[in-house]
Amino acid sequence: MKNNISTGLFLGLLLLVAACGDKPSNESKTEAVISYQQAPDFNADSAYHYIQQQVDFGPRVPNSEAHKAAGDWMVNKLKSFGLSVTEQTFKDKTYDGIELQLRNIIGSYKPEASKRILLGAHWDTRRIADKDTERLDEPIDGANDGASGVAVLLEIARVLHTDSLQPDVGIDFIFFDGEDDGEPEHRNFRDNSQIWWCLGSQYWSTTPHVKGYSAYYGILVDMVGGKNARFYKEGYSVQFAKNIVDKVWTQAHHLGFGDFFQMRNAEPITDDHLFVNQNANIPMINIIDFSPDFGFGHYHHTHKDNMEIIDKKTLSVVGQTVLFTLFQE
């Protein structure tokens, strides 16, 4: 019989087991070696150029000519990268009763693939600079808060289109509209019956571009181009998708980006990923420049959010981490 062992061999095995058991407990143990797949290089110069192009349109405030022109430019870019493009047009109202004409833009890579990853960013800019000390009622450039996330995703899409290395999953690039039109900082009364931020993700998460759409997980990038940026583990990301957070942060450290990706947790932030988690039941994390000690950067919702604060190193760190993550699936 195959399972039959002679007496001599059996005793020999017992002695071997006993000898192994007598080894000192402090003897070093062999650790598992993680094997990573190769990924293409992320081009920060290209991403920087995409930010500049968006800023050159002017503030991309819904209902403005700059908003329409920037949206058309994004659609054409995605199509030039060979992506299947879907546009969601819808209307929604702001906290002060203005009706906005909004547009979510989705570009799909390998739309036939069943396993999908969702990458998101918002592309609109804020119509007021309510954290500034001057020109409070004028719109901001949104170089970091808006354009940087879009640029990172556009560059990833470009790389997938041109590089010989290809990931084994489908990817949906979703650009949410109407994210940044919530109540101003100085508003005394807030209508808590509705969340006025993240209008595009609130709409998409209940009315996806494909009926029954699902993704393995999602990554939102928001304010990912600023100088001296630090990315902590945002609260809702940890609550809804801790395993994805840990995976992305571990891979960022593997790439040598530990100074940027901090292992400390931060408070929850109402951003587009919250509604994707709550309404679409897709575990989505948020890579966002927010410190648990100091909050958002000094530029946040001010006119300082312009090209002067953009750092190619930060763009490279975030873009390479997300791109690398895609190739590990």
C-alpha positions in Angstrom: 0.0 0.0 0.0 1.2 3.5 -0.7 0.7 4.6 2.9 2.6 1.7 4.5 5.9 2.7 6.3 8.4 0.1 7.5 9.2 0.0 11.2 12.8 1.2 10.7 11.8 4.1 8.6 9.0 5.0 11.1 11.5 5.1 14.0 13.9 7.2 11.9 11.1 9.7 11.2 10.3 9.9 14.9 14.0 10.7 15.8 14.1 13.3 13.0 10.9 15.0 14.4 12.2 14.9 17.9 15.5 16.4 16.8 13.7 19.2 15.1 11.6 19.8 18.2 14.8 20.3 20.2 16.0 23.3 18.2 16.4 26.5 20.1 13.2 28.7 20.0 15.2 31.8 19.2 16.6 30.4 15.9 15.8 32.6 13.0 12.8 31.6 10.9 12.6 31.8 7.2 10.2 34.6 6.1 8.0 34.4 3.1 9.3 36.3 0.2 6.7 38.4 -1.7 7.1 38.2 -5.5 6.0 41.4 -7.3 5.1 41.7 -10.9 7.0 44.3 -13.0 5.1 47.5 -13.8 5.8 50.3 -16.3 7.2 53.6 -15.3 4.9 56.6 -14.5 6.0 59.8 -16.2 5.6 62.7 -13.8 6.5 65.2 -16.6 3.5 64.1 -18.6 1.2 64.3 -15.5 2.5 67.8 -14.8 1.7 68.8 -18.3 -1.9 67.5 -17.9 -2.3 69.6 -14.8 -1.1 72.7 -16.7 -3.5 72.0 -19.5 -6.4 71.9 -17.1 -5.4 75.0 -15.3 -5.1 76.8 -18.6 -8.8 76.3 -19.3 -9.5 78.4 -16.2 -11.4 77.3 -13.1 -13.5 74.2 -14.1 -16.6 75.4 -12.3 -19.9 73.7 -13.4 -22.0 75.8 -15.8 -18.9 77.6 -17.0 -17.3 77.6 -20.5 -14.0 76.4 -18.9 -15.9 73.4 -17.4 -17.3 72.4 -20.7 -14.1 72.8 -22.6 -12.1 70.9 -20.0 -14.7 68.0 -20.0 -14.5 67.8 -23.8 -10.7 67.7 -23.7 -10.8 64.9 -21.1 -13.2 62.8 -23.3 -10.9 63.3 -26.3 -7.8 62.3 -24.3 -9.4 59.1 -23.0 -10.6 58.2 -26.5 -7.1 58.8 -27.9 -5.8 56.3 -25.3 -8.1 53.7 -26.8 -10.6 53.7 -23.9 -14.3 53.1 -24.3 -15.9 56.4 -23.0 -19.2 56.9 -21.3 -20.6 60.2 -20.2 -23.3 60.7 -17.5 -25.1 64.0 -17.7 -27.4 65.0 -14.9 -28.6 68.0 -12.9 -28.3 68.7 -9.2 -28.7 71.7 -6.9 -26.2 73.4 -4.6 -26.6 74.4 -1.0 -27.7 77.8 -2.2 -30.2 76.7 -4.8 -28.1 76.9 -8.0 -28.9 74.2 -10.5 -25.7 72.7 -11.9 -25.3 70.9 -15.3 -23.0 68.1 -14.4 -21.1 65.4 -16.2 -19.4 62.2 -14.9 -16.9 60.9 -17.4 -15.9 57.2 -17.5 -13.1 55.6 -19.6 -12.9 51.8 -19.6 -9.8 49.8 -20.3 -10.5 46.2 -21.3 -14.3 46.6 -21.0 -14.8 42.9 -21.6 -12.8 41.8 -18.5 -14.9 40.5 -15.7 -12.5 41.5 -12.9 -12.3 45.3 -12.7 -10.5 47.9 -10.7 -12.1 51.4 -10.3 -9.8 54.5 -10.3 -11.5 57.8 -9.4 -10.8 61.5 -9.2 -13.0 64.6 -9.3 -12.4 67.1 -12.1 -14.5 70.2 -11.1 -13.1 73.1 -9.1 -14.5 75.2 -6.3 -16.4 78.4 -7.2 -15.3 80.3 -4.1 -12.0 80.7 -2.2 -13.7 80.6 1.3 -10.5 79.8 3.2 -8.6 82.7 1.7 -8.3 86.3 3.0 -9.1 88.0 -0.3 -11.2 87.4 -3.4 -13.3 85.0 -1.3 -16.1 84.9 -3.9 -13.9 84.1 -6.9 -13.2 80.5 -8.2 -9.8 78.9 -7.6 -7.5 77.2 -10.1 -7.7 73.9 -8.4 -4.3 72.8 -9.6 -4.0 70.3 -6.8 -7.6 70.0 -5.6 -9.0 68.6 -8.9 -6.4 68.7 -11.6 -3.7 66.6 -9.9 -6.0 63.5 -9.5 -7.2 63.8 -13.1 -3.6 64.1 -14.3 -2.5 61.0 -12.5 -5.3 59.0 -13.9 -4.8 60.3 -17.4 -1.1 59.5 -17.3 -1.9 55.9 -16.1 -4.3 55.6 -19.0 -1.7 56.8 -21.4 0.9 54.3 -20.1 -1.5 51.4 -20.5 -2.1 52.5 -24.1 1.5 52.8 -25.1 3.5 50.3 -22.9 4.0 46.7 -23.9 3.4 45.6 -20.3 -0.3 45.1 -19.6 -2.2 44.3 -16.4 -4.5 41.3 -16.2 -7.6 43.2 -15.1 -10.1 45.7 -16.6 -9.9 49.2 -15.3 -12.5 51.9 -15.2 -11.3 55.5 -14.9 -14.1 57.6 -13.4 -13.9 61.4 -13.2 -16.6 62.6 -10.8 -18.2 66.1 -11.3 -19.7 68.4 -8.7 -17.4 67.2 -5.8 -16.3 70.6 -4.6 -19.4 72.7 -4.2 -20.3 72.2 -0.6 -21.1 74.9 2.0 -18.5 77.6 2.6 -16.4 77.6 5.7 -18.0 80.8 7.0 -21.6 79.6 6.5 -23.4 79.8 9.9 -26.3 77.6 9.0 -25.8 74.2 7.3 -28.7 72.1 6.0 -27.8 68.7 7.4 -30.7 67.0 5.6 -28.4 66.6 2.5 -24.7 66.3 1.8 -23.9 69.0 -0.7 -20.4 67.7 -1.5 -19.6 64.9 -4.0 -22.7 65.3 -6.2 -21.2 63.2 -9.0 -20.3 60.2 -6.9 -23.6 60.4 -5.1 -25.3 60.1 -8.5 -23.0 57.4 -10.0 -23.0 55.2 -6.9 -26.8 54.8 -7.2 -27.0 55.0 -11.0 -23.8 53.4 -12.3 -22.8 53.8 -16.0 -23.3 50.0 -16.4 -26.3 48.4 -14.8 -25.2 46.0 -12.0 -21.6 47.4 -12.2 -19.2 46.0 -9.7 -15.4 46.2 -9.1 -13.0 44.3 -7.0 -12.0 47.5 -5.3 -11.4 51.2 -6.0 -8.8 53.8 -5.5 -9.6 57.5 -5.3 -6.9 60.1 -5.8 -7.5 63.6 -4.5 -4.9 66.4 -3.9 -2.0 64.2 -5.0 0.4 66.7 -6.5 1.3 69.2 -3.7 4.8 69.9 -2.4 5.6 68.1 0.9 2.4 66.0 0.6 1.9 63.2 3.1 -0.7 60.5 2.7 -2.2 58.9 5.9 -4.6 56.1 6.2 -7.9 58.0 5.8 -10.7 56.9 8.2 -13.4 55.8 5.9 -10.9 53.9 3.8 -9.8 52.0 6.8 -13.4 51.4 7.9 -14.6 50.0 4.5 -11.5 48.7 2.9 -8.7 48.1 5.4 -7.1 45.3 3.5 -6.9 47.5 0.3 -5.3 50.3 2.4 -2.8 48.0 3.9 -1.9 46.5 0.5 -1.4 49.8 -1.2 0.6 51.4 1.6 2.8 48.2 1.9 3.5 48.4 -1.8 4.3 52.1 -1.6 6.9 51.3 1.1 8.3 48.5 -1.1 8.8 51.1 -3.8 10.7 53.3 -1.4 7.9 55.9 -0.8 7.6 55.4 3.0 8.2 59.1 3.7 5.0 59.9 1.7 2.8 57.1 2.7 2.5 57.3 6.4 1.4 54.2 8.4 -0.7 56.4 10.9 -4.5 56.6 10.6 -6.3 59.9 10.0 -9.9 61.0 10.6 -12.7 60.2 8.1 -13.1 62.6 5.2 -16.3 63.1 3.2 -15.1 62.5 -0.3 -16.2 60.6 -3.4 -15.1 57.2 -2.1 -17.5 57.4 0.8 -20.6 57.1 -1.5 -18.9 54.4 -3.6 -18.5 52.4 -0.4 -21.9 53.1 1.0 -24.1 53.0 -2.0 -22.3 50.9 -4.6 -20.8 48.5 -2.1 -17.4 48.7 -3.7 -14.5 48.9 -1.3 -12.8 52.1 -2.3 -9.9 53.9 -0.6 -8.8 57.5 -0.7 -5.2 58.7 -1.3 -5.5 62.3 -0.1 -3.1 64.9 1.3 -4.5 65.3 4.8 -2.6 65.3 8.1 -4.2 64.1 11.3 -2.3 67.0 13.1 -2.7 69.9 10.6 -5.6 68.9 8.4 -5.5 70.0 4.7 -2.6 71.9 3.2 -2.4 75.7 3.5 -3.5 76.0 -0.1 -6.8 74.3 0.4 -9.8 76.2 -1.0 -7.6 79.3 -1.5 -6.0 81.0 -4.6 -2.7 79.4 -3.6 -4.0 76.2 -5.1 -2.1 77.0 -8.4 0.8 75.6 -10.4 3.3 76.9 -7.9 2.5 74.2 -5.3 2.7 71.3 -7.7 5.6 68.9 -7.3 6.6 66.3 -9.8 8.0 64.1 -7.1 4.7 63.8 -5.4 3.0 63.1 -8.7 5.6 60.4 -9.4 5.1 58.7 -6.0 1.4 58.5 -6.2 1.2 57.6 -9.9 3.8 54.9 -9.6 2.2 53.4 -6.5 -1.2 53.2 -8.2 0.2 51.9 -11.4 2.3 49.3 -9.6 -0.8 48.2 -7.6 -2.7 47.5 -10.8 0.0 45.1 -12.0 -0.1 43.0 -8.9 -3.7 41.9 -9.6 
